[in-house]
Amino acid sequence: MLTPKKPSLMTEPALMLIPDLLDGPSILSISDALLLQQIHYWCKKTFITDDDGDRILCYTYDQWQDQLPFFSTRWLMKIVQKLEAAGWIEVERGASYNRYKMGASSKDPKHANFFAGKLLMTGVGAVKVFPTLAMKFGVVEAIILQTLHIRTYKKADWWVKKTVREWHEDMLPFVGERTLERAFSKLGKLGVLVVEKTTNKGRNSKRLRVNYVGLANALSLQIENEPPKLHTLTAASSLASASSSPASAKNSQMPAISSPLV
């Protein structure tokens, strides 16, 4: 279910992306950071330990894919190999499942602020990644949607007014400018963004908001409670496109789906 009036765009459990893992000594990709955070989180919650007293997590690749359904099992295997080679995790491979624990890199003094709690870092600047959005649109696109939402959800006339370069420099430095351009174009064509041309600091720019009605239609989800007081352009454009679609009648009463995570 979509929740336009709350900080989280959706009600399902979110994966947490720690931007600090994508910069500096860690040198991880978005995929690496997402899986590493999950391994750390579940190691913190388990009571199983090895002979050294380190917490052990027993997981199959299918179980990881249940939590990160937008990654194939083959891709998850590659991420595990990369994290293991870099010393972030230690893996004991078995016939039906692997045993994981946090590796030597997690105990390095230069990472002293990591691994303190359920998040790898203190959580400052952590980005929520909703699996349903990532499966439907892509991981970067899911990050953009939540980033837009968190900056505009409180008022219907709030927009994000930034150039692609400013998005890269100020908001998502771990995503390249060309990748951002492609993601914005994709989301705009799918009707889940409202895009208006404007000027920012004397330069041509665009202002953006999430099109909640268009997003609900794309995902076949309900909007929590009554439809929110959206910007008039948001409601008018999305409802117009919905009414012209053959699936509009079917989507007029859209059931909520269950969360892919447990």
Helices and strands as residue ranges (DSSP letters): E 15-17, G 19-22, H 30-45, E 57-59, H 61-67, H 73-85, E 89-93, E 98-102, G 104-107, G 109-111, E 127-129, H 131-137, H 139-152, E 160-161, H 164-166, I 167-171, H 177-189, E 193-200, E 203-210, H 212-219, H 232-243, H 248-251
